Amino acid sequence: MSTNETAIVVMCGLFLGLGYAGLPVAFGLIGSVVVVAALFTDLTIGSLMGQLFNGINELALLAIPFFLLTGELMTSARITPRLIALAQAMVGHLRSGLAHVVAVSCMIFGGISGSSTADTVAIGTVLIPAMREEGYAPAFSAALIAAGASIASMVPPSIMAIVYGAVGDASVGGLFLGGAVPGLMVCVGLMIYSYFFGAPGVQKRRATLFEFVGAARGAVLPMMIPVIIIGSILGGVITPAEAGMAAIVYALLVLLPLLNPRHFRRLPKDIALAAVLYAIPLTAVAAASAFGWMLAYLGGADIIMGWVAALGTTDPRAILFFVAVLFLIVGDFLDGLPAIIILMPVILSLEKLGHINAVHMGVVVIVTLAFGLITPPCGIILLLSSTLARVPFSRALLQSAPIYIVFVIVIAVIILLPETVLWLPRHFLPRAVGCFPNPRGAGYICP
């Protein structure tokens, strides 16, 4: 091996070793970069510190704390049960009705918080006790809630999409729209799985029109948050960061005064918790930026490109399957945000090699990394949901295995049928996917 290849192996091996030793991801990334810089390069600590800062010096990243705070307000102010009641009125009468409610609730709440972790806590704390009372196995509940919570990483306002757009120069609005259909596909897939393999639960009668209208009326105010976020971004009125601010303003001026005015006394605690939740991934983002920069400096992208060249193809579908496998492996050991930042040079190179649309590539990466949130050995949100369900992680992991089929099918479909990702952006945000105005008349021409 060349010196650079040796340095890459040492850096990756050191990171994995530090991680398995229990060191937090951010410190493992920084430590491995510093060691390799000292042993194999002439780079100074000052340049590495500069990369740490550059990694978080992105305006789009300001959207993340606002979406996290919005989700925290929904949970702590007891507004989430209104969304769950709407899901109950919609699908609660089906076989395994409460399992369907989990999938639909995760889809709805994911459209508010953009965070799979927040989704797991918000839905899990409310529905896990109810599922236990209806006879669902705790391991099944943990697996289903974790799989449903992964939808928040796909649908707008996905935090993964925000980070991907910020570091990959892709349209965040396009990624939002592109991830909506895959997220819906996962939701439907979980419902089909629950119908055939979930516990029967307690059979409930179908909600009457009056009951459905009442549930919808109770949820209409919180449901306006995704409308505000998505509508304003698609209309080109504001940026994702400003959309997050608008969501917070709406929550403070409308939601809390009308639905839970006493909660204002807990607002400082919510803000502090959202800041902590933001600091953890932001530290990993900064460290991953330095790691990715070092990987690019050592020619890591060229090495991976050599692997792809060895396949002897530039077919976009083959490259996308390679990307899916690569990020599935990486996602098993690394959280989604640092994985995106570290491998972004590789993503951009493969995107150019296969002439792949940036939004299509981004959605494939995001959906694959969302899948990685419930796969071993880490399975971050599966670990969280198993803790909430008070069940060993190994049992929740075993119960998750059949659910993996849903994700594999969804990933294969969005690779083989690009329109599942690109149809919405082409119709509502055409410039985001490379369409340009028709010089001969109205409309757009899309490559």
Order of alpha helices (4+ residues) and beta strands (2+ residues): alpha-alpha-alpha-alpha-alpha-alpha-alpha-alpha-alpha-alpha-alpha-alpha-alpha-alpha-alpha-alpha-alpha-alpha-alpha-alpha-alpha-alpha-beta-beta
